[in-house]
Amino acid sequence: MLATINDTVNMPCQTRKVSLQGYLIPIGAVVVCFLSRLWYFGKYIDEWDSVNFAFGLSKGYDILHDQPHFPGYPVYMFVSWIWYKILGSDMQSLIFSGILFSSLAVFPLYELSRRTFSREVAILAAALYIVNPQLWLQAEKPLSDAFGLFFVITAILFFYMALERILENTQSPPSLKYLAWGGVLLGLGLGVRVTYLALLPIMAYTAYQLSQKVFGRRVIVWGLSGLVLGVAAWLGYLIIHFTPYRFYKKFLSHADYHFYREGNSIITTDDYGERFFDIFHNLSAHSLGTWWTDTPLIRIVPTIILVVSLVYFFIHEKWNLRNKFFMAFFIPYFLWIALVQDAIRQIMVLIPFLVIIVSAGLWHLFTTHLKNRKFGMVSFFAIALAFVFSQAIDSVRIVSMNRNEEPPSVSTINYITNNYDKNDTKFYCLNDWRLFQYYAPEWCDKKNSHVYFVSRMSGAIKDLERLKKKPGHILISSKLFERDKYKERLKKLEEFQRNRYCVADYNWLALYRFEWR
């Protein structure tokens, strides 16, 4: 039985070229993915990064003034700029770019799944990608994360294609052009998100395996040429436009802030246990859509199927070159998450490849226990449909809330602007300062006069002490640290709350009135 399974999984026919008719399924999956995301098109800009992207379109591309923030995300911004010229809306252009490219990513995902496992695994993986809650949600937000999946998946597909002849044990030398194309896609991907640096080890692993069959110098030349070409396509513009010195200075200040002072790297982590618990929750509940204590009971269905699928995958898979290839992606990227960036948007890069593994595990379940049984195929389809539809129902709920319910950060701004006169009010906040610049720029007509960016209550106190004329209304955001020291002088005015699987950061916000004396 195990031999049959291995023969099925490793059949060389899976890597041969297919006709145009054979691509109807992945093309159809791309269309379904695109239309589903277009139907639930997002309506809000609700965080700092999104405002930076929007200003990069509407106010001019300038990384020195965080339009957008360093390193400028030039590939994402260039594509969004094209749509901005057509649509005229910064938010819609950013979201549409994410919808389009995250939908196009279904095609390379299908092809990678087909080549590594089988056509059946590829169909299931494409379906699970489409209905995954986090992948769907992020495509509806004006951020670069969903957009970048196309470059990640396509680059890894090309790296795998470079290794196929080695996997098939053919006498023909492997084609180095696929390594070069993978390098180009990875280089362009770095212009979407710098976090894709964690993919360099899988490129290096591919190059190492190729060097065993091809003269090593040729492998290095082809691989590096592709990578340099992809990076040069955007980095050259940034350096020339902003000058090497200013670019370097901005790099240093951004790295210091993002990774040492206020970032989410392990260096800035106080509780390692809590950090790894957050990673587990972000991966399982947010990214894979499994059940948690605050999720609907319908999530129990995909949770059970997912766990069973993973068990069957690890039981029946051998430690072969194909799975070593996948590990060359998973291990470095897991280390990146654990040590450098553990936010949900970084973790979501793992989802498409976990979807492939889960789909392969479910197919192992079929070939092991159901294939030769009466109604075996019907049972498999029932399990697969239950998996897909249960996730689809929950995902539709999440993206519907994302589209129709006002985010707490936006609600805070609307509450303040509707109830207070800016000339007699001062609001001390953190990220809301940037959002005010987008939604209520009249409150930011003078620097720090109405909305003051500060992280701690002590900073607000120092600012108030220097003011000769105190504002009539002093408002404090719940994002500020050290509020407990002044709780006797803080009066809660309003709370704004939203489902945390729709708004991962700041899904609960409160607004306080501060009594000066």
C-alpha positions as a printed Julia matrix, in Angstrom:
517×3 Matrix{Float64}:
   0.0    0.0     0.0
   2.79   2.43    0.89
   4.53   1.67   -2.38
   1.32   2.41   -4.27
   0.99   5.72   -2.46
   4.56   6.72   -3.19
   4.19   5.76   -6.85
   1.06   7.85   -7.1
   2.65  10.87   -5.45
   5.91  10.75   -7.43
   4.57   9.94  -10.91
   6.7   11.8   -13.45
   3.63  12.54  -15.58
   2.71  15.26  -13.12
   5.64  17.39  -14.31
   4.99  17.08  -18.05
   3.47  19.91  -20.01
  -0.3   19.99  -20.13
  -2.62  21.26  -22.83
  -4.56  24.49  -22.68
  -7.61  22.46  -21.71
  -5.71  21.19  -18.69
  -5.33  24.76  -17.48
  -9.08  25.46  -17.5
  -9.36  24.49  -13.82
  -6.62  26.85  -12.51
  -7.82  29.65  -14.8
 -11.36  29.11  -13.5
 -10.02  29.14   -9.93
  -8.33  32.49  -10.59
 -11.6   33.92  -11.88
 -13.59  32.61   -8.89
 -11.0   34.0    -6.48
 -11.01  37.39   -8.2
 -14.81  37.71   -8.28
 -15.23  36.61   -4.66
 -12.79  39.24   -3.45
 -14.23  41.9    -5.75
 -17.69  41.25   -4.27
 -16.47  42.05   -0.74
 -14.27  44.99   -1.74
 -12.99  46.76    1.4
 -14.17  50.25    2.32
 -11.8   51.48    5.04
  -8.25  52.56    5.68
  -7.8   51.7     9.34
  -4.08  51.69   10.17
  -0.84  53.63    9.88
   0.71  51.62    7.03
  -2.4   51.95    4.88
  -2.37  55.74    5.22
   1.29  55.78    4.2
   0.44  53.81    1.06
  -2.52  56.07    0.28
  -0.46  59.24    0.67
   2.2   57.73   -1.58
  -0.41  57.79   -4.34
  -2.37  60.96   -3.6
   0.41  63.22   -2.26
   3.39  61.91   -4.17
   5.83  59.03   -3.75
   8.35  60.06   -1.06
   9.87  57.49    1.31
  11.73  60.24    3.18
   8.34  61.5     4.44
   6.77  58.04    4.86
   4.73  58.18    1.66
   4.94  55.22    2.03
   7.34  54.27    4.83
  10.76  52.77    4.14
  11.69  50.89    1.98
   8.92  52.32   -0.16
   7.34  49.07   -1.48
   8.02  50.32   -5.04
   6.63  47.3    -6.94
   3.3   47.42   -5.05
   3.15  51.2    -5.35
   3.93  51.18   -9.07
   1.09  48.77   -9.85
  -1.26  50.7    -7.53
  -0.2   53.97   -9.21
  -1.38  52.59  -12.56
  -4.81  51.83  -11.09
  -4.84  55.2    -9.33
  -4.58  56.91  -12.7
  -7.62  54.92  -13.83
  -9.79  54.78  -10.68
  -8.82  58.1    -9.07
  -9.11  56.65   -5.54
  -6.01  55.83   -3.5
  -7.79  53.3    -1.28
  -9.56  51.51   -4.14
  -6.35  51.36   -6.17
  -4.39  49.79   -3.31
  -7.1   47.22   -2.58
  -7.66  46.36   -6.23
  -3.94  45.67   -6.7
  -4.07  43.22   -3.79
  -7.24  41.57   -5.09
  -5.84  41.15   -8.59
  -2.42  39.76   -7.72
  -3.59  37.57   -4.83
  -6.1   36.04   -7.27
  -3.43  35.52   -9.96
  -1.4   33.69   -7.29
  -3.9   30.8    -7.48
  -2.4   29.76  -10.84
   1.21  29.22   -9.66
  -0.14  27.66   -6.45
  -2.13  25.13   -8.5
   0.86  24.43  -10.75
   3.23  23.98   -7.78
   0.76  21.62   -6.1
   0.28  19.61   -9.3
   3.98  19.27   -9.92
   4.88  18.35   -6.33
   1.95  16.02   -5.67
  -0.98  15.53   -8.04
  -3.79  17.21   -9.94
  -6.28  16.25   -7.22
  -4.11  17.86   -4.54
  -3.78  20.96   -6.72
  -7.56  21.34   -7.07
  -8.11  21.04   -3.33
  -5.22  23.41   -2.54
  -6.63  26.05   -4.92
 -10.06  25.75   -3.31
  -8.65  26.07    0.22
  -6.56  29.07   -0.82
  -9.67  30.84   -2.14
 -11.73  30.33    1.02
  -8.95  30.81    3.59
 -10.1   33.54    6.03
  -6.8   35.41    6.37
  -5.84  35.31    2.69
  -9.3   36.57    1.76
  -9.36  39.25    4.45
  -5.93  40.68    3.64
  -6.85  40.93   -0.03
  -9.65  43.33    1.01
  -7.26  45.68    2.82
  -5.1   48.48    1.35
  -1.87  46.67    2.23
   0.86  44.92    0.24
   0.72  41.49    1.9
  -1.87  39.75   -0.28
  -0.31  41.37   -3.36
   3.1   39.91   -2.52
   1.89  36.3    -2.38
   1.97  36.14   -6.17
   5.71  36.82   -6.22
   6.45  34.4    -3.36
   4.49  31.47   -4.8
   5.68  32.03   -8.37
   9.33  32.31   -7.29
   9.13  29.04   -5.36
   7.38  27.4    -8.32
  10.3   28.36  -10.58
  12.82  27.08   -8.03
  10.99  23.77   -7.93
  10.85  23.59  -11.73
  14.63  24.05  -11.75
  14.94  20.87   -9.66
  12.42  18.71  -11.51
  14.85  16.87  -13.73
  16.92  15.97  -10.68
  13.78  14.71   -8.96
  12.9   12.6   -12.0
  16.45  11.16  -12.18
  16.71  11.96  -15.89
  20.01  12.19  -17.75
  19.1   15.64  -19.13
  20.83  18.53  -17.36
  18.54  20.77  -15.3
  17.48  24.05  -16.84
  19.11  27.02  -15.13
  16.65  29.47  -16.69
  14.07  28.5   -14.06
  16.54  29.36  -11.29
  17.1   32.74  -12.95
  13.36  33.39  -13.33
  12.83  32.45   -9.7
  15.55  34.95   -8.77
  13.84  37.68  -10.8
  10.49  37.02   -9.09
  12.11  36.94   -5.65
  13.99  40.17   -6.42
  10.75  41.86   -7.46
   9.05  40.41   -4.37
  11.6   42.18   -2.18
  10.22  45.36   -3.69
   6.85  44.37   -2.25
   7.94  43.24    1.21
  11.5   43.06    2.55
  10.42  40.16    4.77
  10.79  37.95    1.7
  14.51  37.96    2.47
  13.58  34.81    4.41
  13.14  33.1     1.02
  16.82  33.42    0.14
  17.64  30.06    1.82
  15.29  28.14   -0.51
  16.95  29.78   -3.48
  20.35  28.86   -2.05
  19.17  25.27   -1.47
  17.97  25.05   -5.07
  21.29  26.4    -6.33
  23.19  23.89   -4.18
  21.23  20.94   -5.56
  21.74  22.18   -9.1
  25.47  22.59   -8.51
  25.68  18.82   -7.96
  24.61  18.3   -11.59
  25.86  21.46  -13.28
  29.18  23.28  -12.98
  28.79  25.46   -9.88
  29.96  28.71  -11.46
  27.15  28.59  -14.04
  24.59  28.06  -11.28
  25.86  31.1    -9.37
  25.89  33.29  -12.48
  22.35  32.37  -13.52
  20.89  32.6   -10.02
  22.56  35.84   -8.99
  21.85  37.44  -12.37
  18.14  36.82  -11.95
  18.07  38.03   -8.36
  20.13  41.15   -9.11
  17.93  41.97  -12.09
  14.77  41.71   -9.99
  16.18  43.87   -7.18
  17.75  46.41   -9.53
  14.37  46.97  -11.19
  13.23  48.89   -8.1
  16.27  49.55   -5.89
  18.07  51.47   -8.6
  15.19  53.92   -8.88
  15.06  54.48   -5.11
  18.8   55.15   -4.8
  18.92  57.48   -7.82
  15.74  59.35   -6.9
  16.47  59.83   -3.19
  20.31  59.76   -3.38
  22.41  57.02   -1.73
  23.11  59.05    1.43
  19.49  59.95    2.25
  18.38  56.42    1.38
  21.01  54.98    3.74
  20.08  57.38    6.57
  16.41  56.5     6.22
  17.31  52.82    6.28
  19.2   53.21    9.57
  16.4   55.14   11.29
  13.73  52.73   10.08
  15.71  49.65   11.16
  16.39  51.19   14.58
  12.71  51.98   15.14
  11.26  48.82   13.62
  13.56  46.2    15.12
  15.04  47.74   18.27
  12.78  50.42   19.78
   9.15  49.9    18.83
   9.19  46.88   16.54
   7.97  43.33   17.16
  11.29  41.5    16.98
  12.45  39.17   19.74
  14.85  41.9    20.9
  11.9   44.08   21.94
   9.97  41.17   23.49
   9.6   41.08   27.28
   7.77  37.74   27.58
   9.05  35.01   25.24
   6.29  32.62   26.29
   3.61  35.12   25.35
   5.36  35.82   22.06
   5.32  32.18   21.0
   1.72  31.78   22.21
   0.77  34.73   20.0
   2.57  33.14   17.06
   0.66  29.9    17.58
  -2.67  31.74   17.83
  -1.92  33.89   14.79
  -0.96  30.82   12.77
  -3.77  28.51   13.84
  -6.83  30.68   14.49
  -6.14  33.72   12.31
  -4.25  32.16    9.42
  -5.54  28.59    9.15
  -9.07  29.29   10.41
  -9.04  26.69   13.19
 -11.31  26.76   16.21
 -10.59  28.99   19.2
 -12.64  29.86   22.25
 -13.93  33.06   20.63
 -14.76  31.6    17.19
 -17.98  29.99   15.86
 -18.52  26.27   16.38
 -18.47  25.68   12.63
 -14.68  26.06   12.83
 -14.51  22.69   14.58
 -15.13  20.99   11.22
 -12.06  22.34    9.37
  -9.98  21.98   12.56
 -10.59  18.24   12.76
 -10.01  17.7     9.05
  -6.85  19.82    9.11
  -5.35  17.92   12.04
  -6.15  14.54   10.48
  -4.67  15.68    7.16
  -1.42  16.8     8.79
  -1.14  13.48   10.65
  -1.56  11.51    7.42
   0.92  13.71    5.62
   3.69  13.15    8.15
   2.94   9.43    8.47
   3.02   8.67    4.75
   5.53  11.16    3.4
   9.18  10.21    3.07
  12.16  12.47    3.74
  12.89  12.91    0.03
  14.3   15.78   -2.03
  10.84  17.23   -2.64
  10.04  17.53    1.05
  13.54  18.8     1.81
  12.78  21.53   -0.72
   9.68  22.52    1.24
  11.63  22.44    4.5
  14.15  24.83    2.95
  11.27  27.29    2.88
   9.46  26.49    6.13
  12.4   26.36    8.55
  14.03  29.72    7.59
  10.68  31.45    7.43
   9.6   30.09   10.82
  12.87  31.41   12.24
  12.16  34.81   10.69
   8.76  34.88   12.38
  10.13  33.71   15.72
  13.05  36.15   15.8
  12.19  39.13   13.63
   8.5   39.72   12.79
   5.62  37.76   14.29
   2.64  39.79   13.05
  -0.23  38.0    11.32
   0.61  39.66    8.0
   4.06  38.05    8.06
   2.75  34.66    9.17
   0.19  34.55    6.33
   3.02  33.85    3.84
   3.09  30.31    5.24
  -0.58  29.65    4.46
  -0.41  28.75    0.73
   2.3   26.17    1.37
   0.58  24.75    4.44
  -2.54  24.47    2.28
  -0.57  22.29   -0.17
   0.63  20.03    2.65
  -2.86  19.75    4.16
  -4.32  18.91    0.74
  -1.65  16.25    0.18
  -2.38  14.77    3.61
  -6.1   14.58    2.81
  -5.29  12.83   -0.45
  -3.14  10.33    1.49
  -6.21   9.63    3.63
  -8.17   8.83    0.49
  -5.53   6.57   -1.09
  -4.92   4.76    2.21
  -8.44   4.08    3.48
 -11.09   5.16    0.96
  -9.81   4.48   -2.56
 -10.75   0.78   -2.71
 -13.88   1.02   -0.58
 -17.46   1.26   -1.74
 -18.49   4.92   -1.85
 -14.85   5.79   -1.09
 -14.7    8.6    -3.64
 -18.07   9.93   -2.44
 -16.78   9.95    1.13
 -13.65  11.83    0.09
 -15.68  14.44   -1.78
 -17.94  14.83    1.24
 -14.95  15.45    3.53
 -13.32  17.85    1.07
 -16.55  19.8     0.52
 -17.17  20.0     4.26
 -13.65  21.4     4.65
 -14.05  23.99    1.9
 -17.61  25.08    2.69
 -17.11  25.37    6.43
 -14.14  27.68    5.84
 -16.02  29.57    3.17
 -18.95  30.27    5.5
 -16.67  31.61    8.22
 -14.58  33.61    5.75
 -17.66  35.26    4.26
 -18.7   36.27    7.76
 -15.3   37.86    8.4
 -14.96  39.74    5.1
 -18.57  40.92    5.4
 -17.78  42.5     8.77
 -14.6   43.98    7.33
 -16.62  45.62    4.57
 -19.7   46.71    6.5
 -18.55  47.51   10.04
 -16.6   50.65   10.85
 -13.15  49.9    12.35
 -12.56  51.18   15.91
  -9.81  53.53   14.71
 -12.19  55.18   12.24
 -15.01  55.26   14.81
 -12.73  57.12   17.22
 -12.03  59.82   14.64
 -15.7   60.19   13.71
 -16.72  60.42   17.36
 -14.2   63.18   18.08
 -14.86  65.22   14.94
 -18.65  64.99   15.39
 -18.71  65.93   19.08
 -15.85  68.37   19.65
 -14.6   71.67   18.29
 -11.01  71.27   17.14
 -10.09  74.78   18.31
 -10.89  73.86   21.92
  -9.77  70.2    21.87
  -6.53  68.29   22.01
  -6.33  64.56   21.38
  -3.28  62.58   22.57
  -2.88  59.38   20.6
  -0.54  56.96   18.88
  -1.43  55.59   15.42
  -4.61  57.69   15.24
  -2.44  60.71   14.48
  -1.7   59.38   10.97
  -5.34  58.39   10.42
  -6.46  61.92   11.35
  -4.23  63.2     8.57
  -6.21  61.03    6.14
  -9.79  61.3     7.41
  -9.78  64.72    9.11
  -6.8   66.72    7.78
  -8.32  69.94    9.1
  -7.48  68.72   12.61
  -3.82  68.57   11.53
  -3.59  72.04    9.98
  -1.04  73.04   12.58
   1.59  70.64   13.9
   0.51  69.06   17.22
  -2.11  71.77   17.88
  -5.17  69.51   17.85
  -3.86  65.94   17.48
  -0.61  65.09   19.28
   1.41  61.96   18.54
   2.73  60.41   21.78
   3.15  56.89   23.14
   2.95  57.49   26.92
   0.87  59.54   29.31
   4.05  61.15   30.58
   4.55  62.65   27.14
   1.02  64.07   27.18
   1.6   65.57   30.63
   4.83  67.25   29.51
   3.06  68.77   26.52
   0.18  70.06   28.66
   2.58  71.61   31.15
   4.25  73.7    28.47
   0.95  75.03   27.1
   0.03  78.49   28.34
  -3.58  78.1    27.29
  -4.98  74.69   28.12
  -7.62  73.27   25.75
 -11.16  72.9    27.1
 -11.29  69.21   26.13
  -8.3   66.93   26.68
  -8.87  63.51   25.1
  -6.72  60.43   25.61
  -6.53  57.27   23.5
  -6.51  53.84   25.13
  -3.36  53.08   23.09
  -1.26  55.26   25.39
   0.9   53.51   27.95
   0.97  54.49   31.66
  -2.76  55.2    31.81
  -3.04  53.36   35.14
  -0.96  56.06   36.84
  -3.65  58.61   36.05
  -6.81  56.47   36.22
  -8.4   58.76   38.82
  -8.27  61.63   36.35
  -9.45  59.69   33.31
 -13.14  59.39   32.49
 -14.13  56.89   29.83
 -16.28  58.51   27.16
 -16.81  55.73   24.63
 -15.67  52.25   23.64
 -15.28  50.96   20.09
 -15.0   47.22   19.52
 -14.88  44.88   16.55
 -14.24  41.2    15.9
 -10.51  40.56   16.32
 -10.44  38.22   13.33
 -11.42  41.19   11.17
  -9.16  43.72   12.89
  -6.17  41.96   14.42
  -4.55  45.12   15.82
  -6.56  47.53   17.96
  -9.87  45.7    17.64
 -10.84  47.36   20.93
 -10.31  51.06   21.57
 -11.55  53.43   24.22
 -11.6   57.2    24.4
 -11.0   59.05   27.69
 -11.44  62.58   28.89
  -8.52  63.78   31.01
  -9.07  66.19   33.91
  -6.04  68.43   34.03
  -6.41  69.67   37.61
